[in-house]
Amino acid sequence: MSCLCNGSPEALLVCNGFKDAEYISLALVARKLHLNTVIVLEQEEELDTVIEISKKLDVRPIIGVRAKLRTKHSGHFGSTSGEKGKFGLTTKQILRVVKKLHEYGMLDCLQLLHFHIGSQIPSTSLLADGVGEAAQIYCELVRLGACMKVIDIGGGLGIDYDGSKSQDSDSSVGYSLQDYASAVVQAVRLVCDRKGVKHPVICSESGRAIVSHHSILVFEAVSTSSHDAPQISSHGLQCFFGAVD
């Protein structure tokens, strides 16, 4: 925690995943230390714990919500996407969170929208669809009175492992880093401009893209062996089958 305090005061410390009371307490202590700590709600029940502990510690939390989008990544890595995904809140659940925060006078604490389409997103068209859908939710939260500031697009930035630059392969993607960034920014800008909403800060959690190139193993092949099957004549085959009979 002390090391984090020496970092940039503008850097986000995004706390997502499963959270128990101890986890939430630690995140709120970090907030008291003036870290830009955001507690992202992945389950609706987490909100009650955040409200209870924040009152005990006398600290105003920064809260985010993870949305379940309709946009679904149908590839090998898309099991966490779509409305039936394992993580996040449905639109109805997000509205209940907004209502409860309003009742407790804490709607200004809701500042971040998070989503995750799935790892290794194969194309920018799918990415743009998901980001555009999330931007619609973001703008609606602004309209409802939340002090929204950040869209966290989660992971998904893919790696061209096999060099094919194909969007039809689970081990490749059909875009560059610039293409990915442009698709995200354009999708957010189009929706926000249409709704008259101030452009948000955009952040990502592109873990695969960060760590996949961390090391490479290069070695020289010093020997080879052949396993070619021996040639068998038709006479040899006749003898073989005759012996079997």
C-alpha positions in Angstrom: 0.0 0.0 0.0 2.9 2.4 0.9 4.4 1.8 -2.6 1.1 2.6 -4.3 1.0 5.9 -2.4 4.2 7.0 -4.2 2.6 6.5 -7.6 0.7 9.0 -9.8 -2.3 10.5 -7.9 -4.3 10.3 -11.2 -3.6 6.5 -11.7 -6.6 4.3 -11.2 -6.5 1.4 -8.8 -9.4 -0.7 -10.1 -10.6 -3.4 -7.7 -12.7 -6.0 -9.5 -13.3 -9.7 -9.1 -14.9 -11.4 -6.1 -14.9 -9.2 -3.0 -15.5 -10.1 0.6 -15.6 -7.7 3.5 -11.9 -7.8 4.1 -11.2 -7.0 0.4 -13.6 -4.0 0.4 -12.2 -2.7 3.7 -8.7 -2.7 2.3 -9.9 -0.9 -0.9 -11.6 1.8 1.3 -8.5 2.2 3.4 -6.6 2.9 0.2 -9.2 5.5 -0.6 -8.6 7.2 2.7 -4.9 7.3 1.7 -6.0 9.4 -1.3 -5.5 6.7 -3.8 -7.8 6.8 -6.8 -9.3 3.4 -5.8 -12.4 2.2 -7.7 -14.5 -0.7 -6.3 -16.2 -2.3 -9.3 -19.4 -4.1 -8.4 -19.5 -7.6 -10.1 -22.4 -8.7 -8.0 -25.3 -6.7 -6.8 -24.9 -7.8 -3.2 -21.5 -6.2 -3.0 -23.1 -2.8 -2.8 -24.5 -3.3 0.7 -21.1 -4.2 2.0 -19.5 -1.2 0.4 -22.1 1.1 1.8 -21.9 -0.4 5.3 -18.1 -0.4 5.6 -17.7 3.1 4.0 -19.9 4.5 6.6 -17.9 2.8 9.4 -14.7 4.2 8.0 -16.2 7.6 7.2 -15.0 7.6 3.6 -16.7 8.3 0.3 -16.0 5.4 -2.0 -15.5 5.6 -5.8 -17.8 2.9 -7.2 -17.9 1.3 -10.6 -20.3 -1.3 -12.1 -19.5 -4.1 -14.5 -22.2 -4.5 -17.1 -23.3 -7.6 -18.9 -23.6 -6.6 -22.5 -25.7 -8.3 -25.1 -22.7 -8.2 -27.5 -21.3 -11.7 -27.4 -17.9 -13.0 -28.4 -18.6 -16.4 -30.0 -15.0 -17.5 -30.1 -13.1 -19.9 -27.9 -12.4 -17.1 -25.3 -15.9 -15.7 -25.2 -17.5 -17.7 -22.4 -17.5 -14.7 -20.1 -19.4 -12.5 -22.6 -23.1 -12.0 -23.4 -26.1 -11.6 -21.1 -25.6 -15.2 -19.8 -22.0 -14.5 -18.8 -20.7 -15.4 -15.4 -19.7 -11.9 -14.3 -21.3 -8.5 -14.1 -24.8 -6.9 -13.7 -27.7 -6.9 -16.0 -29.4 -3.6 -17.0 -32.1 -4.1 -14.3 -29.5 -4.8 -11.6 -27.6 -1.6 -12.6 -30.8 0.4 -12.3 -31.4 -1.0 -8.8 -27.8 0.0 -7.9 -28.5 3.5 -9.1 -31.7 3.7 -7.1 -30.1 2.4 -3.9 -27.1 4.8 -4.2 -29.6 7.7 -4.8 -31.5 6.7 -1.6 -28.3 6.8 0.4 -27.2 10.1 -1.1 -24.2 8.4 -2.8 -25.1 8.5 -6.4 -22.1 10.9 -7.0 -19.9 7.9 -6.0 -20.8 6.0 -9.1 -18.1 7.1 -11.6 -16.9 4.1 -13.7 -18.5 1.6 -16.1 -16.6 -1.6 -16.7 -17.3 -4.4 -19.2 -15.4 -7.3 -20.8 -16.5 -8.8 -24.1 -14.0 -11.6 -23.9 -10.3 -12.3 -24.4 -8.7 -12.4 -27.8 -11.4 -10.4 -29.6 -11.1 -11.4 -33.2 -12.3 -8.3 -35.1 -12.7 -4.6 -34.6 -16.4 -4.8 -35.8 -17.3 -7.0 -32.8 -15.3 -4.6 -30.6 -17.1 -1.6 -31.9 -20.4 -3.2 -31.3 -19.6 -3.9 -27.7 -18.0 -0.6 -26.9 -21.0 1.2 -28.6 -23.4 -0.7 -26.4 -21.4 0.1 -23.3 -21.3 3.8 -24.2 -25.1 3.8 -24.4 -25.3 2.5 -20.8 -22.6 5.1 -19.8 -24.7 7.9 -21.2 -27.8 6.7 -19.5 -26.1 6.6 -16.2 -25.0 10.2 -16.7 -28.7 11.1 -17.5 -29.8 9.4 -14.3 -27.4 11.6 -12.3 -24.3 9.6 -11.7 -21.0 11.4 -11.9 -19.6 9.2 -14.5 -16.0 9.7 -15.6 -14.4 6.5 -16.8 -15.2 3.6 -19.2 -13.1 0.6 -18.5 -13.2 -1.6 -21.7 -11.6 -4.6 -19.9 -9.5 -7.0 -21.8 -9.8 -8.3 -25.3 -6.9 -6.9 -27.2 -5.7 -9.9 -29.1 -2.4 -11.2 -30.1 -1.5 -12.6 -33.6 0.2 -15.8 -32.2 0.4 -17.7 -35.5 1.2 -14.7 -37.8 -1.9 -15.3 -40.0 -3.6 -11.9 -39.2 -6.9 -13.8 -39.4 -10.1 -13.0 -37.6 -11.3 -16.6 -38.1 -8.6 -18.1 -35.9 -8.5 -18.4 -32.1 -4.7 -17.9 -32.2 -4.8 -14.7 -34.3 -6.5 -11.4 -34.8 -7.3 -9.3 -37.9 -6.2 -5.9 -36.6 -3.3 -3.9 -35.3 -3.0 -2.1 -32.0 -3.8 1.2 -33.7 -6.9 -0.3 -35.3 -8.1 -1.5 -31.9 -7.6 1.9 -30.2 -9.3 3.7 -33.1 -12.3 1.4 -33.0 -12.7 2.0 -29.2 -12.3 5.8 -29.4 -14.6 6.2 -32.4 -17.4 4.0 -30.9 -17.4 6.0 -27.6 -17.2 9.4 -29.4 -20.1 8.7 -31.7 -22.5 7.7 -28.9 -21.4 10.5 -26.5 -21.6 13.1 -29.2 -25.1 11.9 -30.2 -26.2 12.0 -26.6 -24.5 15.3 -25.8 -22.4 13.7 -23.0 -18.8 14.7 -22.2 -16.2 12.2 -23.5 -15.0 9.9 -20.7 -11.6 8.7 -19.7 -11.0 5.3 -21.4 -8.9 2.7 -19.8 -8.3 -1.0 -20.6 -7.1 -4.1 -18.8 -5.2 -5.6 -21.7 -3.3 -8.2 -19.7 -2.7 -10.7 -22.6 -1.3 -8.0 -24.9 1.1 -6.8 -22.1 2.5 -10.1 -21.0 2.4 -12.3 -24.1 5.7 -10.9 -25.4 7.5 -11.0 -22.1 9.9 -13.7 -23.1 10.9 -15.8 -26.1 12.9 -19.0 -26.4 15.3 -19.4 -29.2 17.2 -22.6 -29.8 19.1 -24.4 -32.6 18.2 -27.8 -33.8 21.4 -29.9 -33.6 20.0 -33.2 -34.9 17.0 -34.7 -36.6 15.6 -38.2 -37.0 13.5 -39.7 -39.7 10.5 -41.9 -39.1 9.5 -42.7 -42.7 7.7 -46.0 -43.1 9.5 -48.7 -45.0 8.4 -49.4 -48.6 6.5 -52.8 -48.8 6.0 -54.4 -52.2 2.7 -55.9 -53.4 4.3 -59.4 -53.1 5.3 -58.6 -49.4 1.7 -57.6 -48.7 0.4 -60.8 -50.1 2.7 -62.8 -48.0 1.7 -60.8 -44.9 -2.0 -61.3 -45.4 -1.4 -64.9 -46.3 0.3 -65.4 -43.0 -2.5 -63.7 -41.1 -5.1 -66.0 -42.7 
